Amino acid sequence: MKSIMIPDTLRKLNEIFLKNGFKAYLVGGAVRDVLLKKAASDWDITTNARPEQIMRIFHRVIPTGIAHGTVTIHFMGKEIEATTFRSESGYSDGRHPDSVSFDATLEDDLSRRDFTMNAIAASLTDGTLIDPFDGQRDIKSKIIRTVGESRDRFLEDGLRPIRAIRFSSQLNFEIEKNTYEAIRLPEVLQKISSISLERFRVEFEKILMTEEPSIALHRMEESGILKMFIPELAECRGCEQTDLRGFHEFDVLDHNLYACDGAPKDKLVVRLAALFHDVGKKPAKTIEKREFPAGSGSFTDIVHFYRHEEYSADIVRTVLPRLKFPNAVTDRVEHLVRQHMFHFEENWSDAAVRRFIVKVGKENLDDLLDLRLADMYGKYRRKAEHTSGGVKSLLALRDRISAIDSKNTALSLRDLAVNGKDLINSGIQPGKRMGAILNELFQCVLDDPAMNTKEQLLTVAKKLSEKK
């Protein structure tokens, strides 16, 4: 392809550059995505205008990275990152160049980029493509290849190998052989280990939101990166869980990875919960010798993972804060993992269902059911049939929950027909005893929703307060 269509907003932006004697080009992921026939979400441009010149010719410009020639132009409702043509040298901190020169050409600028597919520019004037490293060829062949020597490119920035792995999953591309081998070089792995956990987490999140995170996560394992950042997960390799009952096809690591694939891609919390839901199986594993068939005198191993959900939740509480996930994310993931081993039976009473809703939290129910479906997917790497017992049970539980929800049943203390002020007015003194009485009233209402009237609850409260 010789050219691409340039959006009207960028054409109008370009007119201002041209009017002031400058050239500008669309670069990076936006060009790659257009060539892949995908919608480009972010527009990055490169130009021979220097930052101070850009700030002079546009009304709203934010100096987001001015030391490295980068500013953000606010134009026609868009935020467009603009970087001056530059060449770089030295990366002693493993991320930023020690020196930047703005006396560079467009080709110089493209030569400093990470992968050939990201080193293509398009003129904002007519969309003409400038592709000095055959990035279009690699895009067509679905290949990720570094610009120049892979080892050197990765030693400049330890995040680049992880980006290569992320792109392989995100785009469903193969990593070119020499590029992949360079990732596993000891000096490159050392450079990777020096990146900040915040930068790793950003790429890790992007991996988790791809169509099949297991593609990238397997490559992280093969290269040693998984063990470097999430050893608790890597240690699940070889923890077998199959026995004659046929519950699982994969070891614990693959089961976790495939469960992650099976979780909704737009729910980061559920994907995290799926990835870590069985991470505690290794410390929880026990083996029982059982006679099979009965009376045969022949014994076989039966695998158990008692309380593995508790081990897994505790590991989540260690891993996610270490990876700099927000506390709110850690709390939600830990809760889902801790609750994922519930066993619903259709003979549950309505009261039992209401108690389940309270225990899990109404706001977590959809995520928990999604996690259980992902768990089923991870057992055999295929979606469970709607006719299967596990799915039918989940659907039945969902129906029961919907039926209860439609009745506006009290499912928290806030839903009670009385509150602390009502109890005080009835003569009950504030304090721990009052809190205990409110909880008792709540349990009464969970057992019998018809009890949730002010008159009945105050009667019960008075009797409770009279007890020693």
Secondary structure by P-SEA (a helix, b strand, c coil): ccbbbbcaaaaaaaaaaaaabbbbbbbcaaaaaaaacccccbbbbbccccaaaaaaacccccccccccbbbbbbcccbbbbbbccccccccccccccccccccccaaaaaaacccccccbbbbcccbbbbbccaaaaaaaaccccccccaaaaaaaccaaaaaaaaaaaaacccccaaaaaaaacaaaaaaaaaccaaaaaaaaaaaaacccaaaaaaaaaaaccccccccccccccccccccccccccccaaaaaaaaaaacccccaaaaaaaacccccccccbbbbbccccccccbbbbbbbbcaaaaaaaaaaacccccccccaaaaaaaaaaaaacbbbbbccccaaaaaaaaaaacccaaaaaaaaaaaaaaaacccccccccaaaaaaaaaaaaaaaaaaaccccccccccccaaaaaaacccccaaaaaaaaaaaaaaaaccccccaaaaaaaaaaaaacc
